[in-house]
Amino acid sequence: MSLKLVHSGKVRELYDAGDDRLLMVASDRISAFDVVLAEPIPDKGRVLTAMTVYFLEALADLAPSHLVTADPAGLPADAAALGGDGGMDALAGRALLVRRAEMLPIECIVRGYLAGSGWKEYTASRTLHGTSLPAGLRQADRLPEPVFTPSTKATEGHDLNISFDEAADLVGKETAEKARDLCVEAYRRGAAQAERHGIIVADTKFELGFIDGELALCDEVLTPDSSRFWPADEWQPGTNPPSFDKQPVRDWLEGTGWDKRPPPPALPADVVRATSERYTTAYERVSGRSLSDWYGAAS
Ligand code: Q0Z
């Protein structure tokens, strides 16, 4: 029996693992300018999975999570088919067995810096998520305090900001308050940990759900795919800092003059290699762990 595909994202898949469990599989695919590139980035899926497990463990005293195991020995035997010819070895380290949660219908975004749509809003109205901010802030400036900026899961493409009250209408006031407090504290702790090791987490998106009646951290947590990671030593307010992980890809693609419509040009091997190294470095710096100690390392 093969596992049933429940959800397919741009760079990852979700399978029904039976028994109210799901298998989250992170691929090595990468997207840039909203397009998935043809060349896999070696170890990217393992990095995102290892980083999620690292943070779920580090935050375990703050909130329960959906994590069951990342150990290949604990995955359903049928999962091996998802590794193709490589079987379970090809899946090791990039698959997470999790408990099925009743997901909140909101994206719990926390912003610690003024970037992306937050910066856009500030330039238009000197507000962030509808709340006034001091005048004179620059792009990429650190915010006085991290801000919870929930959004709805749009059916396709870009999510829609909603006010805290609209979030409360969707999930209930008590849950919205709990979600906000949990996410802001998880961001504070994750960002502080990363910043001690030279990486700024400008903002991040959490997905929460109820498991056994408790609000739990689900999905990926504080990864470069769910967050903006910046190299602290290249952070310069007034500029748009480079992405810690994807910058080599973006720079190279920009240099080709590609019009950003599929198909994208093929990435050269040195760009693939540099990008893979950036992901590995991000994991090792943020966690203090070695990727070679994670499941699926070449032996
Ligand atoms: C996560 C997603 C992915 C595509 C649903 N524990 C959970 N319980 C119920 N639902 C989810 C989870 Cl994590 C859930 N997503 C996002 C993950 C591929 C989309 F691996 N959607």
Boltz pocket constraint, residues with backbone or C-beta under 6 A from the ligand:
constraints:
  - pocket:
      binder: B
      contacts: [[A, 7], [A, 8], [A, 9], [A, 12], [A, 13], [A, 14], [A, 22], [A, 23], [A, 24], [A, 25], [A, 66], [A, 98], [A, 99], [A, 100], [A, 101], [A, 102], [A, 103], [A, 209], [A, 218], [A, 219]]
      max_distance: 6.0
